Amino acid sequence: MAKKDTFRIVTRGSDGSLLIRDYPSCDPILHTHIQIGSDDCSTDLELRGMPVFRGLIGPMPEGKNIVRYESPEVFETLTKEWGAAKPRRRTRRSAKAEANAEANANAEVAVS
């Protein structure tokens, strides 16, 4: 298992853009936020024991070695966008149907 060694904080700038800051440890975050506990229920075992900060949502896994924290506003916005995204519809064709479609396409090209 890879060790989570990058701490990422995602907030929103005054112009509405996302501000992403990465830190090599949680020490710089402790200077700006108050630790109110430690994560003890994450399904990602590497996040257990990570600090929980007042005013930030997290910790959340992001990739193999990044621990992500978000401001409440960013968390709410990104969650709404994720929930509103419609999944792509996938059609399933049998191998026989695909072979027939390909044969018809080849026949049309040959006739042209």
C-alpha positions in Angstrom: 0.0 0.0 0.0 1.3 3.4 -0.9 1.6 5.9 1.9 -0.5 9.0 1.7 2.2 11.7 1.6 0.5 14.7 0.0 -2.2 16.8 1.7 -4.4 18.7 -0.7 -6.8 21.5 0.3 -9.4 22.7 -2.3 -11.2 26.0 -1.7 -12.9 28.5 -3.9 -11.3 31.8 -4.9 -13.1 35.2 -4.9 -13.5 34.9 -8.6 -15.2 31.5 -8.3 -12.3 29.4 -9.5 -11.0 26.4 -7.5 -7.8 27.0 -5.5 -5.8 23.8 -4.9 -2.9 23.8 -2.5 -0.7 20.8 -1.8 1.4 20.3 1.3 4.0 17.6 2.0 2.6 17.0 5.6 -0.3 18.2 7.7 1.9 20.5 9.8 1.2 23.7 7.7 -2.5 23.0 7.8 -2.4 22.8 11.6 -1.2 26.5 11.5 -4.3 27.6 9.8 -7.0 25.2 10.9 -7.9 23.6 14.3 -7.7 19.8 14.5 -10.9 18.5 16.0 -10.3 14.8 15.8 -8.9 11.9 13.8 -10.6 9.8 11.2 -11.6 6.5 12.6 -14.2 5.2 10.2 -12.9 5.5 6.7 -13.2 2.5 4.4 -9.8 3.5 3.0 -7.6 2.1 5.8 -4.8 4.5 4.9 -7.0 7.5 5.9 -7.7 6.1 9.4 -5.9 8.2 12.0 -5.7 11.2 9.6 -6.6 14.6 11.2 -10.1 16.1 10.9 -10.0 19.9 10.7 -12.7 22.4 11.7 -14.0 24.1 8.6 -12.8 21.5 6.1 -14.6 18.3 4.8 -12.3 15.3 4.8 -10.1 13.4 4.7 -10.9 11.9 1.3 -8.7 9.7 -0.9 -7.6 11.2 -4.2 -5.3 8.9 -6.1 -2.8 6.6 -4.4 -0.9 9.1 -2.2 -3.1 12.2 -1.8 -5.3 13.1 1.1 -7.9 15.7 0.1 -9.8 18.2 2.2 -12.4 20.6 0.8 -14.2 23.7 2.0 -17.9 23.0 2.7 -18.9 25.2 -0.3 -16.6 23.3 -2.7 -17.8 20.0 -1.3 -21.4 20.9 -1.8 -20.9 22.3 -5.3 -18.8 19.3 -6.6 -21.3 16.9 -5.0 -24.2 18.5 -6.7 -22.4 18.5 -10.1 -21.5 14.8 -9.6 -25.1 13.9 -8.7 -26.5 15.8 -11.7 -24.2 14.2 -14.2 -26.1 11.7 -16.3 -24.4 8.4 -16.9 -23.7 7.5 -20.5 -26.1 5.0 -21.8 -24.5 1.9 -23.1 -26.1 -0.4 -25.5 -25.2 -4.0 -25.6 -25.2 -5.9 -28.8 -24.7 -9.5 -29.2 -21.7 -10.7 -31.3 -24.2 -11.9 -34.0 -25.9 -8.5 -34.2 -22.5 -6.7 -34.5 -21.3 -9.1 -37.2 -24.6 -8.5 -39.2 -24.2 -4.7 -38.8 -20.5 -4.9 -40.0 -21.5 -7.1 -42.9 -24.3 -4.7 -44.0 -21.8 -1.8 -43.8 -19.3 -3.6 -45.9 -22.0 -4.6 -48.4 -23.1 -0.9 -48.7 -19.5 0.2 -49.3 -19.0 -2.5 -52.0 -22.2 -1.5 -53.8 -21.2 2.2 -53.9 
